[in-house]
Amino acid sequence: MLMVTGANGNLGRQVITNLMALVGPSGFVAGTRDPSSAFARQLTASGVDVRRVDFDDPDTLAAAFHGVEAALLISTYAPNSVRPRQNLNAIEAARRAGVRRLAYTSFAGAGPTATADHSVEVHWPTEQALMASGMEYTILRHALYADIMVGDLEDTLTTGVLRRAGGSAPCAFIARDDLGLSAATVLANPGHANRIYTETMEKTLTCSQIAAEMSDVFERNIRYDAVSADEWPAYMTQHWGLPLELAKSSLGTMRAIESGELDITSRDYEAITGRKPKTMRQFLATVAARRRGS
Ligand SMILES: NC(=O)c1ccc[n+]([C@@H]2O[C@H](COP(=O)([O-])OP(=O)(O)OC[C@H]3O[C@@H](n4cnc5c(N)ncnc54)[C@H](OP(=O)(O)O)[C@@H]3O)[C@@H](O)[C@H]2O)c1
């Protein structure tokens, strides 16, 4: 039996869509803090075993991992001060329950001296704990979600300006739905034990290059206007309405982009799935098609 945590989240749903196709509803457990959500009830009705999983409540975890052979632990959006404990709770519960292999969603470039604070404070220690756990591990170091570049698409299209931190540094991106396929593939197939994968598109891109791709795909002029990494949290609060504390969590990532540290490419995605990841243009084209259909 396989398992994915964070079933209600964006990535969790993408992984589930792919697990449905790869192993069917009886082949996996969907873990979520809220088994009564509309999506969770829909899964239950389709024959999926939905179980309560809350990394903050270790008592839920022993039952959740019971009978599971391979699980995907999707990292949460909690503050950096909270996430290591959440992940350690999940790793320990999985080990005790006899889970053979645990996969974890980490971040590109995770390491003890990375610029992004969540890489240093959350992902690197979690990777270390997982590797020391005695279970087989698969670490999925994700590039920046391409989806982040279209989070305020209507505003970008209306103003003709893509405002982002990053400056002139190229950055690794990947579409979140591609990551749903690779995570499900890693879970459902042998051959991924004790591997660390870095998942990126084939090319890194600067924000100016993305603005040019957007101009072509959405057929209007879009230019890039740089916001500095240090100004980015306040910008998100002012323009996107995010609480400042939450917006601040992106500061480390933006500094990492600006520093050029995320100028990384890897062919790991194709090695896992046998398919090339979507290019930024292909990703934007899917967004444009969805937008036209709406
Ligand atoms: N690479 C990148 O660019 C990038 C960007 C953003 C985020 N991320 C990371 O990738 C993760 C998934 O991204 P996403 O877009 O799918 O985020 P999302 O939609 O906000 O999902 C967050 C997930 O965390 C789960 N969760 C929250 N608190 C939990 C807890 N106490 N115990 C167990 N699960 C908990 C939620 O599941 P339930 O509600 O079902 O419990 C949900 O699936 C994020 O949480 C973040 O760590 C990466």
The ligand as an SDF file (V2000), in Angstrom:
LIG
                    3D

 48 52  0  0  0  0  0  0  0  0999 V2000
    9.0340   24.4350   -4.8860 N   0  0  0  0  0  0  0  0  0  0  0  0
    8.2760   25.4850   -4.7210 C   0  0  0  0  0  0  0  0  0  0  0  0
    8.2990   26.4910   -5.4620 O   0  0  0  0  0  0  0  0  0  0  0  0
    7.2870   25.5210   -3.6230 C   0  0  0  0  0  0  0  0  0  0  0  0
    6.4030   26.5760   -3.5820 C   0  0  0  0  0  0  0  0  0  0  0  0
    5.4670   26.5940   -2.5900 C   0  0  0  0  0  0  0  0  0  0  0  0
    5.4320   25.5680   -1.6500 C   0  0  0  0  0  0  0  0  0  0  0  0
    6.3190   24.5700   -1.6960 N   0  0  0  0  0  0  0  0  0  0  0  0
    6.3000   23.4540   -0.7030 C   0  0  0  0  0  0  0  0  0  0  0  0
    5.5520   22.4110   -1.2830 O   0  0  0  0  0  0  0  0  0  0  0  0
    4.4450   22.0660   -0.4210 C   0  0  0  0  0  0  0  0  0  0  0  0
    3.2490   21.7130   -1.2360 C   0  0  0  0  0  0  0  0  0  0  0  0
    2.8910   22.8550   -1.9960 O   0  0  0  0  0  0  0  0  0  0  0  0
    1.3830   23.1280   -2.3600 P   0  0  0  0  0  0  0  0  0  0  0  0
    1.3720   24.1780   -3.3880 O   0  0  0  0  0  0  0  0  0  0  0  0
    0.6790   21.8430   -2.6040 O   0  0  0  0  0  0  0  0  0  0  0  0
    0.8790   23.7720   -0.9810 O   0  0  0  0  0  0  0  0  0  0  0  0
   -0.5890   23.7270   -0.3620 P   0  0  0  0  0  0  0  0  0  0  0  0
   -1.5970   23.5900   -1.4090 O   0  0  0  0  0  0  0  0  0  0  0  0
   -0.6990   24.8600    0.6000 O   0  0  0  0  0  0  0  0  0  0  0  0
   -0.5090   22.4210    0.4760 O   0  0  0  0  0  0  0  0  0  0  0  0
    0.0960   22.4120    1.7470 C   0  0  0  0  0  0  0  0  0  0  0  0
   -0.0750   21.0220    2.2860 C   0  0  0  0  0  0  0  0  0  0  0  0
    0.3170   20.8790    3.6230 O   0  0  0  0  0  0  0  0  0  0  0  0
   -0.5880   19.9490    4.2650 C   0  0  0  0  0  0  0  0  0  0  0  0
   -0.4910   20.2700    5.6790 N   0  0  0  0  0  0  0  0  0  0  0  0
   -0.5820   21.4700    6.2600 C   0  0  0  0  0  0  0  0  0  0  0  0
   -0.4290   21.3650    7.5970 N   0  0  0  0  0  0  0  0  0  0  0  0
   -0.2330   20.0460    7.8530 C   0  0  0  0  0  0  0  0  0  0  0  0
   -0.0140   19.2870    9.0340 C   0  0  0  0  0  0  0  0  0  0  0  0
    0.0110   19.8590   10.2550 N   0  0  0  0  0  0  0  0  0  0  0  0
    0.1520   17.9510    8.9240 N   0  0  0  0  0  0  0  0  0  0  0  0
    0.1070   17.3380    7.7140 C   0  0  0  0  0  0  0  0  0  0  0  0
   -0.0810   17.9960    6.5570 N   0  0  0  0  0  0  0  0  0  0  0  0
   -0.2670   19.3380    6.6310 C   0  0  0  0  0  0  0  0  0  0  0  0
   -1.9470   20.2200    3.6580 C   0  0  0  0  0  0  0  0  0  0  0  0
   -2.7570   19.0530    3.5350 O   0  0  0  0  0  0  0  0  0  0  0  0
   -4.2110   18.8210    4.2160 P   0  0  0  0  0  0  0  0  0  0  0  0
   -4.9350   20.1370    4.2240 O   0  0  0  0  0  0  0  0  0  0  0  0
   -4.8530   17.8070    3.3430 O   0  0  0  0  0  0  0  0  0  0  0  0
   -3.8840   18.3200    5.5910 O   0  0  0  0  0  0  0  0  0  0  0  0
   -1.5050   20.6080    2.2160 C   0  0  0  0  0  0  0  0  0  0  0  0
   -1.4030   19.4980    1.3730 O   0  0  0  0  0  0  0  0  0  0  0  0
    4.2260   23.3350    0.4250 C   0  0  0  0  0  0  0  0  0  0  0  0
    3.5810   23.0110    1.6130 O   0  0  0  0  0  0  0  0  0  0  0  0
    5.6530   23.8410    0.6010 C   0  0  0  0  0  0  0  0  0  0  0  0
    6.3170   23.1550    1.6450 O   0  0  0  0  0  0  0  0  0  0  0  0
    7.2430   24.5130   -2.6840 C   0  0  0  0  0  0  0  0  0  0  0  0
  1  2  1  0
  2  3  2  0
  2  4  1  0
  4  5  1  0
  4 48  2  0
  5  6  2  0
  6  7  1  0
  7  8  2  0
  8  9  1  0
  8 48  1  0
  9 10  1  0
  9 46  1  0
 10 11  1  0
 11 12  1  0
 11 44  1  0
 12 13  1  0
 13 14  1  0
 14 15  2  0
 14 16  1  0
 14 17  1  0
 17 18  1  0
 18 19  2  0
 18 20  1  0
 18 21  1  0
 21 22  1  0
 22 23  1  0
 23 24  1  0
 23 42  1  0
 24 25  1  0
 25 26  1  0
 25 36  1  0
 26 27  1  0
 26 35  1  0
 27 28  2  0
 28 29  1  0
 29 30  1  0
 29 35  2  0
 30 31  1  0
 30 32  2  0
 32 33  1  0
 33 34  2  0
 34 35  1  0
 36 37  1  0
 36 42  1  0
 37 38  1  0
 38 39  2  0
 38 40  1  0
 38 41  1  0
 42 43  1  0
 44 45  1  0
 44 46  1  0
 46 47  1  0
M  CHG  2   8   1  16  -1
M  END
$$$$
